[in-house]
Amino acid sequence: MELERSDRWAAIEKLIELKRRIEALESRFGADALADWAPPVDVLDEGEAYRILVDVPGVKPEDLELQEEGRTITIAGVRHEPGARYVTRTRPHGYFRRAFTLPEPIVEGAAEASLKQGVLEIRIPKARGRAVPIEPS
């Protein structure tokens, strides 16, 4: 009986160590490293705005999530399996997450996104400094 308890404790210690290693990987490489797949992405600088194109064929709009925090844009989603028996399987399914830190500040809350023909298109205007008038004293 004592041996069983020590075996359980050893298993718990191994799980705790595994959790610590996963958290270390997430902090080192980001949560993107733990995703099931990574869709191809292009980030374009169009002068006044950034345009991000993400190839996500087969992903429904309700299965996508877009977040902005500072200059970082995070795109996450899931492509569900079709539910039939596979004869050949080469397309990835499951969870994905991509995060990009843009080189210049953006206008927070101004991103626009659309999904057309399997391509998620995100347009984010760049923030521009404004002139501050100087009043004579």
C-alpha positions as YAML, in Angstrom:
chain: A
units: angstrom
residues:
- id: 1
  name: MET
  ca: [0.00, 0.00, 0.00]
- id: 2
  name: GLU
  ca: [2.84, 2.40, 0.84]
- id: 3
  name: LEU
  ca: [4.40, 1.76, -2.55]
- id: 4
  name: GLU
  ca: [1.17, 2.80, -4.32]
- id: 5
  name: ARG
  ca: [1.06, 6.14, -2.50]
- id: 6
  name: SER
  ca: [4.67, 6.90, -3.39]
- id: 7
  name: ASP
  ca: [3.98, 5.96, -7.01]
- id: 8
  name: ARG
  ca: [1.03, 8.35, -7.08]
- id: 9
  name: TRP
  ca: [3.14, 11.09, -5.52]
- id: 10
  name: ALA
  ca: [5.88, 10.49, -8.10]
- id: 11
  name: ALA
  ca: [3.29, 10.75, -10.88]
- id: 12
  name: ILE
  ca: [1.98, 14.03, -9.42]
- id: 13
  name: GLU
  ca: [5.53, 15.40, -9.22]
- id: 14
  name: LYS
  ca: [6.07, 14.47, -12.87]
- id: 15
  name: LEU
  ca: [2.85, 16.27, -13.86]
- id: 16
  name: ILE
  ca: [3.92, 19.37, -11.93]
- id: 17
  name: GLU
  ca: [7.30, 19.30, -13.67]
- id: 18
  name: LEU
  ca: [5.61, 18.87, -17.07]
- id: 19
  name: LYS
  ca: [3.34, 21.86, -16.35]
- id: 20
  name: ARG
  ca: [6.38, 23.94, -15.39]
- id: 21
  name: ARG
  ca: [8.14, 23.00, -18.65]
- id: 22
  name: ILE
  ca: [5.06, 23.84, -20.73]
- id: 23
  name: GLU
  ca: [4.80, 27.24, -19.04]
- id: 24
  name: ALA
  ca: [8.51, 27.83, -19.73]
- id: 25
  name: LEU
  ca: [7.97, 26.99, -23.41]
- id: 26
  name: GLU
  ca: [4.99, 29.35, -23.59]
- id: 27
  name: SER
  ca: [6.99, 32.19, -22.06]
- id: 28
  name: ARG
  ca: [9.98, 31.51, -24.31]
- id: 29
  name: PHE
  ca: [8.21, 30.89, -27.62]
- id: 30
  name: GLY
  ca: [4.69, 32.18, -26.94]
- id: 31
  name: ALA
  ca: [1.51, 30.16, -26.92]
- id: 32
  name: ASP
  ca: [1.82, 29.90, -30.73]
- id: 33
  name: ALA
  ca: [4.29, 27.05, -30.19]
- id: 34
  name: LEU
  ca: [1.53, 24.92, -28.64]
- id: 35
  name: ALA
  ca: [-1.00, 25.38, -31.47]
- id: 36
  name: ASP
  ca: [-2.06, 22.46, -33.68]
- id: 37
  name: TRP
  ca: [-1.23, 24.37, -36.88]
- id: 38
  name: ALA
  ca: [-0.21, 27.81, -38.10]
- id: 39
  name: PRO
  ca: [-1.96, 29.40, -41.09]
- id: 40
  name: PRO
  ca: [0.20, 31.36, -43.55]
- id: 41
  name: VAL
  ca: [0.18, 35.10, -42.88]
- id: 42
  name: ASP
  ca: [1.32, 38.19, -44.78]
- id: 43
  name: VAL
  ca: [1.70, 41.54, -42.98]
- id: 44
  name: LEU
  ca: [1.78, 44.48, -45.40]
- id: 45
  name: ASP
  ca: [2.76, 48.06, -44.63]
- id: 46
  name: GLU
  ca: [0.54, 50.28, -46.80]
- id: 47
  name: GLY
  ca: [1.79, 53.61, -45.50]
- id: 48
  name: GLU
  ca: [-1.23, 54.81, -43.50]
- id: 49
  name: ALA
  ca: [-2.24, 51.33, -42.32]
- id: 50
  name: TYR
  ca: [-1.16, 47.73, -41.93]
- id: 51
  name: ARG
  ca: [-2.99, 44.99, -43.80]
- id: 52
  name: ILE
  ca: [-2.77, 41.42, -42.51]
- id: 53
  name: LEU
  ca: [-3.82, 38.52, -44.74]
- id: 54
  name: VAL
  ca: [-4.36, 35.11, -43.12]
- id: 55
  name: ASP
  ca: [-5.17, 31.96, -45.13]
- id: 56
  name: VAL
  ca: [-7.86, 30.12, -43.16]
- id: 57
  name: PRO
  ca: [-9.94, 28.14, -45.67]
- id: 58
  name: GLY
  ca: [-12.63, 26.08, -44.00]
- id: 59
  name: VAL
  ca: [-12.66, 28.22, -40.84]
- id: 60
  name: LYS
  ca: [-15.99, 29.87, -40.03]
- id: 61
  name: PRO
  ca: [-16.14, 33.52, -38.86]
- id: 62
  name: GLU
  ca: [-17.60, 32.43, -35.52]
- id: 63
  name: ASP
  ca: [-14.52, 30.23, -34.98]
- id: 64
  name: LEU
  ca: [-12.11, 33.17, -35.30]
- id: 65
  name: GLU
  ca: [-10.95, 35.63, -32.67]
- id: 66
  name: LEU
  ca: [-9.00, 38.85, -33.17]
- id: 67
  name: GLN
  ca: [-7.45, 40.80, -30.31]
- id: 68
  name: GLU
  ca: [-5.29, 43.90, -30.20]
- id: 69
  name: GLU
  ca: [-3.16, 44.96, -27.28]
- id: 70
  name: GLY
  ca: [-0.83, 47.87, -27.85]
- id: 71
  name: ARG
  ca: [1.00, 47.12, -31.09]
- id: 72
  name: THR
  ca: [0.39, 43.36, -30.82]
- id: 73
  name: ILE
  ca: [-2.32, 41.71, -32.91]
- id: 74
  name: THR
  ca: [-3.37, 38.17, -32.00]
- id: 75
  name: ILE
  ca: [-5.37, 35.96, -34.32]
- id: 76
  name: ALA
  ca: [-6.74, 32.67, -33.00]
- id: 77
  name: GLY
  ca: [-9.26, 30.13, -34.18]
- id: 78
  name: VAL
  ca: [-10.12, 26.55, -34.85]
- id: 79
  name: ARG
  ca: [-10.70, 24.47, -37.96]
- id: 80
  name: HIS
  ca: [-13.01, 21.59, -37.12]
- id: 81
  name: GLU
  ca: [-12.57, 18.12, -38.54]
- id: 82
  name: PRO
  ca: [-15.22, 17.18, -41.10]
- id: 83
  name: GLY
  ca: [-16.44, 14.20, -39.08]
- id: 84
  name: ALA
  ca: [-15.98, 11.56, -41.76]
- id: 85
  name: ARG
  ca: [-13.46, 8.72, -42.06]
- id: 86
  name: TYR
  ca: [-10.24, 9.85, -43.73]
- id: 87
  name: VAL
  ca: [-8.82, 8.08, -46.75]
- id: 88
  name: THR
  ca: [-6.04, 10.67, -47.04]
- id: 89
  name: ARG
  ca: [-5.39, 13.50, -44.62]
- id: 90
  name: THR
  ca: [-2.98, 16.34, -45.36]
- id: 91
  name: ARG
  ca: [-4.89, 19.47, -44.25]
- id: 92
  name: PRO
  ca: [-4.36, 20.53, -40.65]
- id: 93
  name: HIS
  ca: [-7.24, 20.80, -38.19]
- id: 94
  name: GLY
  ca: [-7.52, 22.04, -34.66]
- id: 95
  name: TYR
  ca: [-6.52, 25.16, -32.78]
- id: 96
  name: PHE
  ca: [-4.22, 27.88, -34.12]
- id: 97
  name: ARG
  ca: [-2.89, 31.12, -32.71]
- id: 98
  name: ARG
  ca: [-0.63, 33.72, -34.31]
- id: 99
  name: ALA
  ca: [0.58, 36.94, -32.72]
- id: 100
  name: PHE
  ca: [2.38, 39.84, -34.40]
- id: 101
  name: THR
  ca: [3.93, 42.94, -32.91]
- id: 102
  name: LEU
  ca: [3.74, 45.69, -35.47]
- id: 103
  name: PRO
  ca: [6.71, 48.06, -35.83]
- id: 104
  name: GLU
  ca: [4.71, 51.30, -35.42]
- id: 105
  name: PRO
  ca: [1.88, 52.32, -33.07]
- id: 106
  name: ILE
  ca: [-1.67, 51.63, -34.27]
- id: 107
  name: VAL
  ca: [-5.01, 53.31, -33.61]
- id: 108
  name: GLU
  ca: [-6.52, 51.17, -30.88]
- id: 109
  name: GLY
  ca: [-10.02, 49.90, -31.54]
- id: 110
  name: ALA
  ca: [-9.93, 50.85, -35.22]
- id: 111
  name: ALA
  ca: [-9.10, 47.45, -36.75]
- id: 112
  name: GLU
  ca: [-11.49, 46.16, -39.41]
- id: 113
  name: ALA
  ca: [-11.66, 42.50, -40.41]
- id: 114
  name: SER
  ca: [-13.44, 40.51, -43.11]
- id: 115
  name: LEU
  ca: [-13.38, 36.87, -44.22]
- id: 116
  name: LYS
  ca: [-13.70, 36.29, -47.96]
- id: 117
  name: GLN
  ca: [-12.97, 33.09, -49.88]
- id: 118
  name: GLY
  ca: [-10.95, 31.64, -47.00]
- id: 119
  name: VAL
  ca: [-8.76, 34.71, -46.48]
- id: 120
  name: LEU
  ca: [-9.07, 36.74, -43.30]
- id: 121
  name: GLU
  ca: [-8.17, 40.36, -44.11]
- id: 122
  name: ILE
  ca: [-7.44, 42.76, -41.28]
- id: 123
  name: ARG
  ca: [-6.81, 46.48, -41.80]
- id: 124
  name: ILE
  ca: [-5.34, 48.47, -38.93]
- id: 125
  name: PRO
  ca: [-4.66, 52.21, -39.26]
- id: 126
  name: LYS
  ca: [-1.34, 53.50, -37.96]
- id: 127
  name: ALA
  ca: [-1.37, 56.08, -35.19]
- id: 128
  name: ARG
  ca: [0.04, 59.41, -36.22]
- id: 129
  name: GLY
  ca: [1.47, 61.96, -33.85]
- id: 130
  name: ARG
  ca: [-0.40, 65.19, -33.70]
- id: 131
  name: ALA
  ca: [1.01, 68.68, -33.64]
- id: 132
  name: VAL
  ca: [0.71, 70.34, -30.25]
- id: 133
  name: PRO
  ca: [0.17, 74.08, -30.44]
- id: 134
  name: ILE
  ca: [2.53, 76.17, -28.35]
- id: 135
  name: GLU
  ca: [0.95, 79.19, -26.81]
- id: 136
  name: PRO
  ca: [3.00, 82.27, -26.04]
- id: 137
  name: SER
  ca: [3.43, 83.01, -22.34]
...
